[in-house]
Amino acid sequence: MIEGFEYKGIWWLPDNPEEQIRGTLKFSPNEGAILDLDGAFNSHKNLEEMQNFPIILGVTVEGKEITLINCSETKCSTYTPGMKISSFYSRLVFKGIHFKKLEDIRFKNIFVHYSHLDDWVGISGFGISYGSQDNDEVVVKYKPQKPIEARVEDYKISIVIKNTYPTHTIVQKEASIKQTTYIKIEPPEEKPFGEYWNIMHNIKNFLSLGVRELVYPLTIEGTTEKNKQLIKDKPSYYPVVEMFYRVSDILETCEVPPFQMLFTFKDVQDRFGIFLRNWYEKAHLLKPTYNLYFGTLYNPHLYLESQFLSLTQAIESYHQRVYGGEYLSDEDYKVVYNSLVEVVKAMPQDTKGSLKDRLKEYLKYGNEFSLRTRLKEVVNDYGVLTTLFINNKDTFINDVVETRNYLTHYDEDSKPPSPVENYEILFQLIQNLRTIVEICLLKEAGFSLEETQALFSRNNYLKKNLFQVTKLHSI
């Protein structure tokens, strides 16, 4: 989990360093950063006017420099005449540097340690050997690992394994070596921190697809020219800047062993750069599909009905953007549309205008394939795979379409389909839909149909769950 912290110190605004106020900065990943001040900036202001500052600077009692970004005042009170307190919420915290202007926030590189990353990469430099029964010697060897590099646009993306080594004491009672895996993002020149966000987010999604669980940054750190230190007769030194922000989707997650993951780094290492580039380049085209799929992954407590609708939409949006799906060309349908609109206009005069407007709106999308057509085409294209978890394709497609229509309109006069009345069957449909979306995303990332089939076939944990889910539908 991301570690929280609390620092006491003094705080000021960049354009008024003389006005320094004592206060405490508290950070937790779920709540973000809160700065409680024993005073108020611009103390003469009206208490009802909450202030916003792009930057607040601070120094902790330990001497650590802090920069708070996008600060919104949440509280300002007067306890005794002339004595005020105030609180600010900060959306981003930089620890280890002072940025006096927003345009100064630029970085040479960023290192991100994601949850599950160590196990997903699966690389270790450790070698441990035990002696025989007569020789109880234990030998621990560690070999540093070289970075593994790939390129996405003009960024160099590397898997970097950092190490910490034992400290020496007069009487050595313990020795600890630890390795931690990071994703290093490095452009050819310094870039604003905001430009790293998109790549960080896409890498997070790529890892989440592989792990099949929520992935989020545990630590983010980087180097910047603003922190450059010149040391005589030695290379320049760049102290690390740590970054913190609220991660609202953090949940208590269990460790996921590699054999339970959909794919790991070892499955893509020969084409690591190709997979990352495919994923990044198609992020704009498949943005709705990404958002709908990962939205269910990052919000596991959604109602089953909401998960079902999101995954159904994910398949629809995928088919629309990859397959297309129109009965006529736009030009030919325009002729049909105009003719149909004239029919609507010719309806009896006492017909409500709202009904006419609704029919016109419906006709705008009348040229697009139905959900049934889209789902059938996707299922048929991946037929070899879908037979692993779908007993009867026609029954499955019919259940999905009828359930989607019912949950969308809630027609009281129609009988609810079985998945609405039986949550076990609805759960089964959700698992099937999720797997279909994953198959589609694996294809777009660069996996062939044969490779994808191998991923599912070797995964006994996934096969067991799919089998159990499928078995429900046959009861």
Contacts in CASP RR format, 6 or more apart in sequence:
PFRMAT RR
TARGET T0000
AUTHOR 0000-0000-0000
METHOD contacts of the structure
MODEL  1
MIEGFEYKGIWWLPDNPEEQIRGTLKFSPNEGAILDLDGAFNSHKNLEEM
QNFPIILGVTVEGKEITLINCSETKCSTYTPGMKISSFYSRLVFKGIHFK
KLEDIRFKNIFVHYSHLDDWVGISGFGISYGSQDNDEVVVKYKPQKPIEA
RVEDYKISIVIKNTYPTHTIVQKEASIKQTTYIKIEPPEEKPFGEYWNIM
HNIKNFLSLGVRELVYPLTIEGTTEKNKQLIKDKPSYYPVVEMFYRVSDI
LETCEVPPFQMLFTFKDVQDRFGIFLRNWYEKAHLLKPTYNLYFGTLYNP
HLYLESQFLSLTQAIESYHQRVYGGEYLSDEDYKVVYNSLVEVVKAMPQD
TKGSLKDRLKEYLKYGNEFSLRTRLKEVVNDYGVLTTLFINNKDTFINDV
VETRNYLTHYDEDSKPPSPVENYEILFQLIQNLRTIVEICLLKEAGFSLE
ETQALFSRNNYLKKNLFQVTKLHSI
1 29 0 8 1.000
1 218 0 8 1.000
1 250 0 8 1.000
1 252 0 8 1.000
2 29 0 8 1.000
2 216 0 8 1.000
2 217 0 8 1.000
2 218 0 8 1.000
2 219 0 8 1.000
2 244 0 8 1.000
2 247 0 8 1.000
2 250 0 8 1.000
4 27 0 8 1.000
4 28 0 8 1.000
4 29 0 8 1.000
5 26 0 8 1.000
5 27 0 8 1.000
6 24 0 8 1.000
6 25 0 8 1.000
6 26 0 8 1.000
6 27 0 8 1.000
7 24 0 8 1.000
7 25 0 8 1.000
7 60 0 8 1.000
7 61 0 8 1.000
7 62 0 8 1.000
7 64 0 8 1.000
7 66 0 8 1.000
8 22 0 8 1.000
8 23 0 8 1.000
8 24 0 8 1.000
8 60 0 8 1.000
8 61 0 8 1.000
9 22 0 8 1.000
9 23 0 8 1.000
9 24 0 8 1.000
9 25 0 8 1.000
9 58 0 8 1.000
9 59 0 8 1.000
9 60 0 8 1.000
9 61 0 8 1.000
10 20 0 8 1.000
10 21 0 8 1.000
10 22 0 8 1.000
10 23 0 8 1.000
10 58 0 8 1.000
10 59 0 8 1.000
11 20 0 8 1.000
11 21 0 8 1.000
11 22 0 8 1.000
11 23 0 8 1.000
11 25 0 8 1.000
11 35 0 8 1.000
11 37 0 8 1.000
11 56 0 8 1.000
11 57 0 8 1.000
11 58 0 8 1.000
12 18 0 8 1.000
12 19 0 8 1.000
12 20 0 8 1.000
12 21 0 8 1.000
12 56 0 8 1.000
12 57 0 8 1.000
12 58 0 8 1.000
13 19 0 8 1.000
13 41 0 8 1.000
13 53 0 8 1.000
13 55 0 8 1.000
13 56 0 8 1.000
13 57 0 8 1.000
14 55 0 8 1.000
14 57 0 8 1.000
14 100 0 8 1.000
14 101 0 8 1.000
16 41 0 8 1.000
17 57 0 8 1.000
19 41 0 8 1.000
21 37 0 8 1.000
21 38 0 8 1.000
21 39 0 8 1.000
21 40 0 8 1.000
21 41 0 8 1.000
22 37 0 8 1.000
22 38 0 8 1.000
22 39 0 8 1.000
23 35 0 8 1.000
23 36 0 8 1.000
23 37 0 8 1.000
23 38 0 8 1.000
24 35 0 8 1.000
24 36 0 8 1.000
25 33 0 8 1.000
25 34 0 8 1.000
25 35 0 8 1.000
25 60 0 8 1.000
25 66 0 8 1.000
25 68 0 8 1.000
25 93 0 8 1.000
26 33 0 8 1.000
26 34 0 8 1.000
26 35 0 8 1.000
26 36 0 8 1.000
27 33 0 8 1.000
27 34 0 8 1.000
27 93 0 8 1.000
27 244 0 8 1.000
29 246 0 8 1.000
29 247 0 8 1.000
29 250 0 8 1.000
30 246 0 8 1.000
30 247 0 8 1.000
30 248 0 8 1.000
30 250 0 8 1.000
31 246 0 8 1.000
32 89 0 8 1.000
32 90 0 8 1.000
32 244 0 8 1.000
32 245 0 8 1.000
32 246 0 8 1.000
33 68 0 8 1.000
33 89 0 8 1.000
33 90 0 8 1.000
33 91 0 8 1.000
33 92 0 8 1.000
33 93 0 8 1.000
33 244 0 8 1.000
33 245 0 8 1.000
33 246 0 8 1.000
34 74 0 8 1.000
34 87 0 8 1.000
34 88 0 8 1.000
34 89 0 8 1.000
34 90 0 8 1.000
35 56 0 8 1.000
35 68 0 8 1.000
35 71 0 8 1.000
35 87 0 8 1.000
35 88 0 8 1.000
35 89 0 8 1.000
35 90 0 8 1.000
36 85 0 8 1.000
36 86 0 8 1.000
36 87 0 8 1.000
37 85 0 8 1.000
37 86 0 8 1.000
37 87 0 8 1.000
37 88 0 8 1.000
38 85 0 8 1.000
39 83 0 8 1.000
39 84 0 8 1.000
39 85 0 8 1.000
39 86 0 8 1.000
40 76 0 8 1.000
40 84 0 8 1.000
40 85 0 8 1.000
40 86 0 8 1.000
41 51 0 8 1.000
41 53 0 8 1.000
41 86 0 8 1.000
42 51 0 8 1.000
43 82 0 8 1.000
43 84 0 8 1.000
45 51 0 8 1.000
47 76 0 8 1.000
47 77 0 8 1.000
47 78 0 8 1.000
47 84 0 8 1.000
50 72 0 8 1.000
50 73 0 8 1.000
50 74 0 8 1.000
50 76 0 8 1.000
51 73 0 8 1.000
52 70 0 8 1.000
52 71 0 8 1.000
52 72 0 8 1.000
52 73 0 8 1.000
53 71 0 8 1.000
53 88 0 8 1.000
54 69 0 8 1.000
54 70 0 8 1.000
54 71 0 8 1.000
54 102 0 8 1.000
55 67 0 8 1.000
55 68 0 8 1.000
55 69 0 8 1.000
55 71 0 8 1.000
55 99 0 8 1.000
55 100 0 8 1.000
55 101 0 8 1.000
55 102 0 8 1.000
56 67 0 8 1.000
56 68 0 8 1.000
56 71 0 8 1.000
56 88 0 8 1.000
56 90 0 8 1.000
57 65 0 8 1.000
57 66 0 8 1.000
57 67 0 8 1.000
57 68 0 8 1.000
57 98 0 8 1.000
57 100 0 8 1.000
58 65 0 8 1.000
58 66 0 8 1.000
58 67 0 8 1.000
58 68 0 8 1.000
58 98 0 8 1.000
59 65 0 8 1.000
59 66 0 8 1.000
60 66 0 8 1.000
64 95 0 8 1.000
64 96 0 8 1.000
65 95 0 8 1.000
65 96 0 8 1.000
65 97 0 8 1.000
65 98 0 8 1.000
66 93 0 8 1.000
66 94 0 8 1.000
66 95 0 8 1.000
66 96 0 8 1.000
67 93 0 8 1.000
67 94 0 8 1.000
67 97 0 8 1.000
67 98 0 8 1.000
67 99 0 8 1.000
68 88 0 8 1.000
68 90 0 8 1.000
68 92 0 8 1.000
68 93 0 8 1.000
69 90 0 8 1.000
69 91 0 8 1.000
69 92 0 8 1.000
69 93 0 8 1.000
69 94 0 8 1.000
69 99 0 8 1.000
69 102 0 8 1.000
69 105 0 8 1.000
70 90 0 8 1.000
70 91 0 8 1.000
70 92 0 8 1.000
71 88 0 8 1.000
71 89 0 8 1.000
71 90 0 8 1.000
71 91 0 8 1.000
72 88 0 8 1.000
72 89 0 8 1.000
73 86 0 8 1.000
73 87 0 8 1.000
73 88 0 8 1.000
74 87 0 8 1.000
74 88 0 8 1.000
74 89 0 8 1.000
75 85 0 8 1.000
75 86 0 8 1.000
75 87 0 8 1.000
76 84 0 8 1.000
76 85 0 8 1.000
76 86 0 8 1.000
76 87 0 8 1.000
77 84 0 8 1.000
77 85 0 8 1.000
77 86 0 8 1.000
78 84 0 8 1.000
79 85 0 8 1.000
91 245 0 8 1.000
91 246 0 8 1.000
92 243 0 8 1.000
92 244 0 8 1.000
92 245 0 8 1.000
93 243 0 8 1.000
93 244 0 8 1.000
93 245 0 8 1.000
94 105 0 8 1.000
94 241 0 8 1.000
94 242 0 8 1.000
94 243 0 8 1.000
95 241 0 8 1.000
95 242 0 8 1.000
95 243 0 8 1.000
95 244 0 8 1.000
96 227 0 8 1.000
96 239 0 8 1.000
96 240 0 8 1.000
96 241 0 8 1.000
96 242 0 8 1.000
97 224 0 8 1.000
97 226 0 8 1.000
97 227 0 8 1.000
97 239 0 8 1.000
97 241 0 8 1.000
99 105 0 8 1.000
99 226 0 8 1.000
103 192 0 8 1.000
104 226 0 8 1.000
105 192 0 8 1.000
105 193 0 8 1.000
106 190 0 8 1.000
106 191 0 8 1.000
106 192 0 8 1.000
106 193 0 8 1.000
106 224 0 8 1.000
106 225 0 8 1.000
106 226 0 8 1.000
107 190 0 8 1.000
107 191 0 8 1.000
107 193 0 8 1.000
107 196 0 8 1.000
107 222 0 8 1.000
107 223 0 8 1.000
107 224 0 8 1.000
107 241 0 8 1.000
108 186 0 8 1.000
108 190 0 8 1.000
108 222 0 8 1.000
108 223 0 8 1.000
108 224 0 8 1.000
108 225 0 8 1.000
108 238 0 8 1.000
109 184 0 8 1.000
109 185 0 8 1.000
109 186 0 8 1.000
109 187 0 8 1.000
109 222 0 8 1.000
109 223 0 8 1.000
110 184 0 8 1.000
110 185 0 8 1.000
110 186 0 8 1.000
110 193 0 8 1.000
110 196 0 8 1.000
110 200 0 8 1.000
110 220 0 8 1.000
110 221 0 8 1.000
110 222 0 8 1.000
111 160 0 8 1.000
111 162 0 8 1.000
111 182 0 8 1.000
111 183 0 8 1.000
111 184 0 8 1.000
111 185 0 8 1.000
111 219 0 8 1.000
111 220 0 8 1.000
111 221 0 8 1.000
111 222 0 8 1.000
112 182 0 8 1.000
112 183 0 8 1.000
112 185 0 8 1.000
112 200 0 8 1.000
112 203 0 8 1.000
112 217 0 8 1.000
112 219 0 8 1.000
112 220 0 8 1.000
113 180 0 8 1.000
113 181 0 8 1.000
113 182 0 8 1.000
113 183 0 8 1.000
113 217 0 8 1.000
113 218 0 8 1.000
113 219 0 8 1.000
113 220 0 8 1.000
114 183 0 8 1.000
114 203 0 8 1.000
114 204 0 8 1.000
114 207 0 8 1.000
114 215 0 8 1.000
114 216 0 8 1.000
114 217 0 8 1.000
114 218 0 8 1.000
115 214 0 8 1.000
115 215 0 8 1.000
115 216 0 8 1.000
115 217 0 8 1.000
115 218 0 8 1.000
115 253 0 8 1.000
116 207 0 8 1.000
116 211 0 8 1.000
116 213 0 8 1.000
116 215 0 8 1.000
116 255 0 8 1.000
116 256 0 8 1.000
117 181 0 8 1.000
117 182 0 8 1.000
117 183 0 8 1.000
117 207 0 8 1.000
117 215 0 8 1.000
118 179 0 8 1.000
118 180 0 8 1.000
118 181 0 8 1.000
119 255 0 8 1.000
119 256 0 8 1.000
119 257 0 8 1.000
119 258 0 8 1.000
119 261 0 8 1.000
119 264 0 8 1.000
120 207 0 8 1.000
120 210 0 8 1.000
120 211 0 8 1.000
120 258 0 8 1.000
120 261 0 8 1.000
120 264 0 8 1.000
120 265 0 8 1.000
121 159 0 8 1.000
121 161 0 8 1.000
121 181 0 8 1.000
121 264 0 8 1.000
121 265 0 8 1.000
122 181 0 8 1.000
122 258 0 8 1.000
122 264 0 8 1.000
122 265 0 8 1.000
122 266 0 8 1.000
123 145 0 8 1.000
123 159 0 8 1.000
123 161 0 8 1.000
123 181 0 8 1.000
123 265 0 8 1.000
124 179 0 8 1.000
125 142 0 8 1.000
125 143 0 8 1.000
125 144 0 8 1.000
125 145 0 8 1.000
125 161 0 8 1.000
125 179 0 8 1.000
126 140 0 8 1.000
126 141 0 8 1.000
126 142 0 8 1.000
126 177 0 8 1.000
126 179 0 8 1.000
127 140 0 8 1.000
127 141 0 8 1.000
127 142 0 8 1.000
127 143 0 8 1.000
128 138 0 8 1.000
128 139 0 8 1.000
128 140 0 8 1.000
128 141 0 8 1.000
129 138 0 8 1.000
129 139 0 8 1.000
129 141 0 8 1.000
130 136 0 8 1.000
130 137 0 8 1.000
130 138 0 8 1.000
131 137 0 8 1.000
131 138 0 8 1.000
131 139 0 8 1.000
140 175 0 8 1.000
140 177 0 8 1.000
142 163 0 8 1.000
142 177 0 8 1.000
142 179 0 8 1.000
144 161 0 8 1.000
144 163 0 8 1.000
145 161 0 8 1.000
145 179 0 8 1.000
147 158 0 8 1.000
147 159 0 8 1.000
147 160 0 8 1.000
147 161 0 8 1.000
147 184 0 8 1.000
148 158 0 8 1.000
148 159 0 8 1.000
148 269 0 8 1.000
148 272 0 8 1.000
149 156 0 8 1.000
149 157 0 8 1.000
149 158 0 8 1.000
150 156 0 8 1.000
150 157 0 8 1.000
150 158 0 8 1.000
150 272 0 8 1.000
150 273 0 8 1.000
150 276 0 8 1.000
150 277 0 8 1.000
151 157 0 8 1.000
151 273 0 8 1.000
151 277 0 8 1.000
152 199 0 8 1.000
152 273 0 8 1.000
152 276 0 8 1.000
152 277 0 8 1.000
152 280 0 8 1.000
153 280 0 8 1.000
154 187 0 8 1.000
154 188 0 8 1.000
155 185 0 8 1.000
155 186 0 8 1.000
155 187 0 8 1.000
155 199 0 8 1.000
156 184 0 8 1.000
156 185 0 8 1.000
156 186 0 8 1.000
156 187 0 8 1.000
157 183 0 8 1.000
157 184 0 8 1.000
157 185 0 8 1.000
157 186 0 8 1.000
157 199 0 8 1.000
157 203 0 8 1.000
157 273 0 8 1.000
157 276 0 8 1.000
158 183 0 8 1.000
158 184 0 8 1.000
158 186 0 8 1.000
159 181 0 8 1.000
159 182 0 8 1.000
159 183 0 8 1.000
159 184 0 8 1.000
159 265 0 8 1.000
160 181 0 8 1.000
160 182 0 8 1.000
160 183 0 8 1.000
160 184 0 8 1.000
161 179 0 8 1.000
161 180 0 8 1.000
161 181 0 8 1.000
161 182 0 8 1.000
162 179 0 8 1.000
162 180 0 8 1.000
162 182 0 8 1.000
163 177 0 8 1.000
163 178 0 8 1.000
163 179 0 8 1.000
163 180 0 8 1.000
164 176 0 8 1.000
164 177 0 8 1.000
164 178 0 8 1.000
165 177 0 8 1.000
166 174 0 8 1.000
166 175 0 8 1.000
166 176 0 8 1.000
166 177 0 8 1.000
183 203 0 8 1.000
185 196 0 8 1.000
185 199 0 8 1.000
185 200 0 8 1.000
185 203 0 8 1.000
187 195 0 8 1.000
190 224 0 8 1.000
190 225 0 8 1.000
193 243 0 8 1.000
198 283 0 8 1.000
199 280 0 8 1.000
200 217 0 8 1.000
200 220 0 8 1.000
202 279 0 8 1.000
202 280 0 8 1.000
202 283 0 8 1.000
203 276 0 8 1.000
204 215 0 8 1.000
204 216 0 8 1.000
204 217 0 8 1.000
205 279 0 8 1.000
205 283 0 8 1.000
205 290 0 8 1.000
205 294 0 8 1.000
206 275 0 8 1.000
206 276 0 8 1.000
206 279 0 8 1.000
206 445 0 8 1.000
207 215 0 8 1.000
208 214 0 8 1.000
208 215 0 8 1.000
208 294 0 8 1.000
208 297 0 8 1.000
208 298 0 8 1.000
209 262 0 8 1.000
209 438 0 8 1.000
209 441 0 8 1.000
209 442 0 8 1.000
209 445 0 8 1.000
210 261 0 8 1.000
210 262 0 8 1.000
210 263 0 8 1.000
210 264 0 8 1.000
211 256 0 8 1.000
211 261 0 8 1.000
211 262 0 8 1.000
212 256 0 8 1.000
212 260 0 8 1.000
212 261 0 8 1.000
212 262 0 8 1.000
212 297 0 8 1.000
212 438 0 8 1.000
212 462 0 8 1.000
213 253 0 8 1.000
213 256 0 8 1.000
213 297 0 8 1.000
214 249 0 8 1.000
214 251 0 8 1.000
214 253 0 8 1.000
214 297 0 8 1.000
214 298 0 8 1.000
214 300 0 8 1.000
216 247 0 8 1.000
216 249 0 8 1.000
216 250 0 8 1.000
217 247 0 8 1.000
219 242 0 8 1.000
220 242 0 8 1.000
220 243 0 8 1.000
220 244 0 8 1.000
221 240 0 8 1.000
221 241 0 8 1.000
221 242 0 8 1.000
221 243 0 8 1.000
222 240 0 8 1.000
222 241 0 8 1.000
222 242 0 8 1.000
222 243 0 8 1.000
223 238 0 8 1.000
223 239 0 8 1.000
223 240 0 8 1.000
223 241 0 8 1.000
224 238 0 8 1.000
224 241 0 8 1.000
227 238 0 8 1.000
227 239 0 8 1.000
227 241 0 8 1.000
228 236 0 8 1.000
228 237 0 8 1.000
228 238 0 8 1.000
229 236 0 8 1.000
229 237 0 8 1.000
229 238 0 8 1.000
229 239 0 8 1.000
230 236 0 8 1.000
230 237 0 8 1.000
231 237 0 8 1.000
249 298 0 8 1.000
249 299 0 8 1.000
251 300 0 8 1.000
258 264 0 8 1.000
259 459 0 8 1.000
259 460 0 8 1.000
259 461 0 8 1.000
260 459 0 8 1.000
260 461 0 8 1.000
260 462 0 8 1.000
262 438 0 8 1.000
262 442 0 8 1.000
262 455 0 8 1.000
262 459 0 8 1.000
262 462 0 8 1.000
263 442 0 8 1.000
263 447 0 8 1.000
263 455 0 8 1.000
265 272 0 8 1.000
267 451 0 8 1.000
267 455 0 8 1.000
268 275 0 8 1.000
271 446 0 8 1.000
274 446 0 8 1.000
275 445 0 8 1.000
275 446 0 8 1.000
278 444 0 8 1.000
278 445 0 8 1.000
278 446 0 8 1.000
279 444 0 8 1.000
279 445 0 8 1.000
282 444 0 8 1.000
283 290 0 8 1.000
285 321 0 8 1.000
285 322 0 8 1.000
286 317 0 8 1.000
286 318 0 8 1.000
286 321 0 8 1.000
286 322 0 8 1.000
286 441 0 8 1.000
286 444 0 8 1.000
288 313 0 8 1.000
288 314 0 8 1.000
288 317 0 8 1.000
288 321 0 8 1.000
289 314 0 8 1.000
289 317 0 8 1.000
289 318 0 8 1.000
289 321 0 8 1.000
289 437 0 8 1.000
289 440 0 8 1.000
289 441 0 8 1.000
290 441 0 8 1.000
292 310 0 8 1.000
292 311 0 8 1.000
292 313 0 8 1.000
292 314 0 8 1.000
292 317 0 8 1.000
293 310 0 8 1.000
293 311 0 8 1.000
293 314 0 8 1.000
293 434 0 8 1.000
293 437 0 8 1.000
293 438 0 8 1.000
293 441 0 8 1.000
295 310 0 8 1.000
296 302 0 8 1.000
296 307 0 8 1.000
296 310 0 8 1.000
296 311 0 8 1.000
296 434 0 8 1.000
302 310 0 8 1.000
304 423 0 8 1.000
304 426 0 8 1.000
304 427 0 8 1.000
304 430 0 8 1.000
305 407 0 8 1.000
305 426 0 8 1.000
307 430 0 8 1.000
308 403 0 8 1.000
308 404 0 8 1.000
308 407 0 8 1.000
308 419 0 8 1.000
308 426 0 8 1.000
308 429 0 8 1.000
308 430 0 8 1.000
308 433 0 8 1.000
309 404 0 8 1.000
309 407 0 8 1.000
309 408 0 8 1.000
311 430 0 8 1.000
311 433 0 8 1.000
311 434 0 8 1.000
311 437 0 8 1.000
312 371 0 8 1.000
312 400 0 8 1.000
312 404 0 8 1.000
312 433 0 8 1.000
314 433 0 8 1.000
314 437 0 8 1.000
315 374 0 8 1.000
315 375 0 8 1.000
315 378 0 8 1.000
315 433 0 8 1.000
315 436 0 8 1.000
315 437 0 8 1.000
315 440 0 8 1.000
316 371 0 8 1.000
316 374 0 8 1.000
318 378 0 8 1.000
318 437 0 8 1.000
318 440 0 8 1.000
319 325 0 8 1.000
319 369 0 8 1.000
319 374 0 8 1.000
319 375 0 8 1.000
319 377 0 8 1.000
319 378 0 8 1.000
320 368 0 8 1.000
320 369 0 8 1.000
320 374 0 8 1.000
322 440 0 8 1.000
322 444 0 8 1.000
323 374 0 8 1.000
323 377 0 8 1.000
323 378 0 8 1.000
324 369 0 8 1.000
325 368 0 8 1.000
325 369 0 8 1.000
325 373 0 8 1.000
325 374 0 8 1.000
326 333 0 8 1.000
326 367 0 8 1.000
326 368 0 8 1.000
326 369 0 8 1.000
327 333 0 8 1.000
327 367 0 8 1.000
327 369 0 8 1.000
328 336 0 8 1.000
328 367 0 8 1.000
330 367 0 8 1.000
333 366 0 8 1.000
333 367 0 8 1.000
336 367 0 8 1.000
337 363 0 8 1.000
337 364 0 8 1.000
337 367 0 8 1.000
340 363 0 8 1.000
341 360 0 8 1.000
341 363 0 8 1.000
344 356 0 8 1.000
344 359 0 8 1.000
344 360 0 8 1.000
344 363 0 8 1.000
345 356 0 8 1.000
347 356 0 8 1.000
369 377 0 8 1.000
370 401 0 8 1.000
371 400 0 8 1.000
371 401 0 8 1.000
371 404 0 8 1.000
372 397 0 8 1.000
372 401 0 8 1.000
375 397 0 8 1.000
375 400 0 8 1.000
375 401 0 8 1.000
376 393 0 8 1.000
376 397 0 8 1.000
378 436 0 8 1.000
378 440 0 8 1.000
379 386 0 8 1.000
379 390 0 8 1.000
379 393 0 8 1.000
379 396 0 8 1.000
379 397 0 8 1.000
379 436 0 8 1.000
380 393 0 8 1.000
382 436 0 8 1.000
382 439 0 8 1.000
382 440 0 8 1.000
382 449 0 8 1.000
383 393 0 8 1.000
384 449 0 8 1.000
384 453 0 8 1.000
385 439 0 8 1.000
385 449 0 8 1.000
385 452 0 8 1.000
385 453 0 8 1.000
385 456 0 8 1.000
386 393 0 8 1.000
386 436 0 8 1.000
386 439 0 8 1.000
388 456 0 8 1.000
388 457 0 8 1.000
388 463 0 8 1.000
388 466 0 8 1.000
389 431 0 8 1.000
389 432 0 8 1.000
389 435 0 8 1.000
389 466 0 8 1.000
389 467 0 8 1.000
389 469 0 8 1.000
389 470 0 8 1.000
390 396 0 8 1.000
390 432 0 8 1.000
390 470 0 8 1.000
391 470 0 8 1.000
391 473 0 8 1.000
391 474 0 8 1.000
395 473 0 8 1.000
396 429 0 8 1.000
396 432 0 8 1.000
399 417 0 8 1.000
399 418 0 8 1.000
399 419 0 8 1.000
399 425 0 8 1.000
399 429 0 8 1.000
400 429 0 8 1.000
400 433 0 8 1.000
402 417 0 8 1.000
403 417 0 8 1.000
403 419 0 8 1.000
403 420 0 8 1.000
403 426 0 8 1.000
403 429 0 8 1.000
406 414 0 8 1.000
406 416 0 8 1.000
406 417 0 8 1.000
406 420 0 8 1.000
407 420 0 8 1.000
418 425 0 8 1.000
419 425 0 8 1.000
419 426 0 8 1.000
419 428 0 8 1.000
419 429 0 8 1.000
420 426 0 8 1.000
424 472 0 8 1.000
425 472 0 8 1.000
425 473 0 8 1.000
427 469 0 8 1.000
427 472 0 8 1.000
428 469 0 8 1.000
428 470 0 8 1.000
428 472 0 8 1.000
428 473 0 8 1.000
431 465 0 8 1.000
431 466 0 8 1.000
431 469 0 8 1.000
432 469 0 8 1.000
435 456 0 8 1.000
435 466 0 8 1.000
439 452 0 8 1.000
442 451 0 8 1.000
442 452 0 8 1.000
442 455 0 8 1.000
443 449 0 8 1.000
443 452 0 8 1.000
447 455 0 8 1.000
456 462 0 8 1.000
456 463 0 8 1.000
457 463 0 8 1.000
END
